[in-house]
Structures are given as C-alpha cells and as structure tokens.
Amino acid sequence: MYEIADSTGTVSTVLDLAWPNGLQSGKSQPVALIIDADQEIEEAANRLGYLYDSKNFMG
C-alpha cells in the first residue's frame, strides 16, 4: 500500500502498489496498480500524474 498525503499531511488516497519515481527512477512518470478502486481513487491518481492500471476483482 502506498499512501498519498495532501498538503496538510492527511492521507488523501491509498494506492495498492506504486512507483512514485517511475519504474526506472527518474526516467518515467509515476506508475500505480489500483485494485478494486472506485472512481475517486482513479481520478486522484490521474490528477497526481500517475499512469495506472485498475483491476476490479469484485465483479
């Protein structure tokens, strides 16, 4: 789990798996895997510049 905090230090989003510096540090944008996420989490990841893949295993 990777927690993303807002400017006050409060956790605003939790990503299941993340590479905040890219898969090769400093050579790509942030990457994340989001499992069973709702639209709000996907929007937050997008807003923060993450490339992400989301999987829904609940149905």
Backbone as numpy.savetxt, mean C-alpha at the origin, in Angstrom:
# Nx Ny Nz CAx CAy CAz Cx Cy Cz
2.78 -6.85 7.34 1.93 -5.67 7.34 2.83 -4.42 7.34
2.40 -3.45 6.56 3.14 -2.20 6.46 2.17 -1.06 6.76
2.46 -0.32 7.82 1.58 0.77 8.24 2.05 2.09 7.63
1.10 2.85 7.12 1.39 4.18 6.60 0.72 5.19 7.51
1.53 6.10 8.03 1.02 7.10 8.97 0.79 8.43 8.25
-0.18 9.19 8.77 -0.41 10.52 8.22 0.56 11.51 8.87
0.39 12.78 8.61 1.33 13.80 9.10 1.34 13.93 10.62
0.29 13.43 11.31 0.25 13.50 12.77 0.85 12.25 13.42
1.21 11.26 12.59 1.75 10.02 13.13 0.70 8.94 13.35
-0.56 9.25 13.05 -1.63 8.28 13.19 -1.64 7.35 11.97
-1.75 6.05 12.22 -1.80 5.10 11.11 -3.06 5.33 10.30
-2.88 5.61 9.02 -4.03 5.89 8.16 -4.37 4.73 7.24
-3.38 3.91 6.91 -3.58 2.80 5.99 -2.63 1.67 6.36
-3.09 0.43 6.19 -2.24 -0.74 6.39 -2.25 -1.55 5.11
-1.04 -1.76 4.57 -0.87 -2.56 3.37 -0.37 -3.94 3.80
-0.79 -4.98 3.11 -0.40 -6.33 3.51 1.09 -6.57 3.30
1.62 -6.08 2.21 3.03 -6.26 1.90 3.45 -5.05 1.09
4.58 -4.43 1.41 4.97 -3.22 0.70 6.48 -3.10 0.58
6.87 -2.51 -0.53 8.26 -2.12 -0.77 8.22 -0.62 -1.00
8.31 0.18 0.08 8.14 1.63 -0.05 9.21 2.32 -0.89
10.37 1.68 -1.06 11.43 2.25 -1.87 11.52 1.59 -3.24
10.52 0.81 -3.62 10.52 0.09 -4.89 11.13 -1.29 -4.73
10.92 -2.14 -5.72 11.46 -3.50 -5.65 12.97 -3.50 -5.67
13.56 -2.59 -6.42 15.00 -2.35 -6.36 15.13 -0.95 -5.78
15.56 -0.88 -4.56 15.55 0.36 -3.80 16.04 1.56 -4.63
15.15 2.54 -4.73 15.47 3.77 -5.42 15.36 3.72 -6.94
15.05 2.55 -7.51 15.00 2.44 -8.96 13.59 2.33 -9.51
12.59 2.25 -8.66 11.20 2.22 -9.11 10.33 2.88 -8.05
9.08 3.04 -8.38 8.18 3.64 -7.40 7.75 2.58 -6.39
7.14 3.01 -5.29 6.69 2.06 -4.26 5.75 1.01 -4.83
5.82 -0.21 -4.28 5.01 -1.34 -4.74 4.34 -1.98 -3.53
3.09 -2.45 -3.70 2.37 -3.08 -2.60 1.49 -4.22 -3.09
1.23 -5.15 -2.18 0.24 -6.20 -2.37 -0.85 -5.94 -1.34
-2.08 -5.88 -1.81 -3.21 -5.61 -0.92 -4.17 -6.79 -1.02
-4.42 -7.47 0.09 -5.28 -8.64 0.11 -6.60 -8.29 0.80
-7.70 -8.61 0.13 -9.05 -8.38 0.67 -9.25 -6.93 1.12
-8.76 -6.00 0.33 -8.86 -4.59 0.68 -10.14 -3.98 0.14
-10.57 -2.94 0.81 -11.70 -2.19 0.30 -11.19 -1.06 -0.59
-12.09 -0.37 -1.22 -11.74 0.68 -2.15 -10.95 1.81 -1.48
-11.23 2.09 -0.22 -10.54 3.16 0.50 -9.04 2.88 0.61
-8.67 1.64 0.90 -7.25 1.29 1.00 -6.58 1.38 -0.37
-7.25 0.90 -1.40 -6.70 0.99 -2.75 -6.50 2.44 -3.16
-7.46 3.30 -2.84 -7.35 4.72 -3.17 -6.19 5.37 -2.41
-6.00 4.98 -1.14 -4.89 5.52 -0.36 -3.55 5.10 -0.95
-3.43 3.84 -1.33 -2.18 3.36 -1.94 -1.91 4.12 -3.24
-2.94 4.30 -4.03 -2.79 5.03 -5.29 -2.38 6.47 -5.03
-3.03 7.12 -4.08 -2.73 8.51 -3.74 -1.29 8.68 -3.27
-0.76 7.65 -2.60 0.62 7.70 -2.09 1.66 7.26 -3.12
1.21 6.97 -4.33 2.14 6.66 -5.40 2.55 5.21 -5.52
1.83 4.31 -4.85 2.16 2.89 -4.91 1.58 2.24 -6.17
2.39 1.42 -6.82 1.86 0.47 -7.78 1.38 -0.68 -6.93
0.22 -1.22 -7.20 -0.27 -2.29 -6.34 -1.08 -3.31 -7.11
-1.15 -4.48 -6.53 -2.03 -5.52 -7.01 -2.92 -5.87 -5.83
-4.20 -6.02 -6.10 -5.10 -6.37 -5.00 -5.77 -7.68 -5.31
-5.87 -8.52 -4.30 -6.48 -9.83 -4.42 -7.64 -9.90 -3.45
-8.75 -10.45 -3.90 -9.90 -10.63 -3.03 -10.14 -12.14 -2.89
-9.79 -12.67 -1.73 -9.94 -14.09 -1.49 -11.24 -14.42 -0.76
-12.04 -13.40 -0.47 -13.26 -13.61 0.30 -14.48 -13.83 -0.59
-14.31 -13.84 -1.87 -15.48 -14.09 -2.69 -15.48 -13.39 -3.93
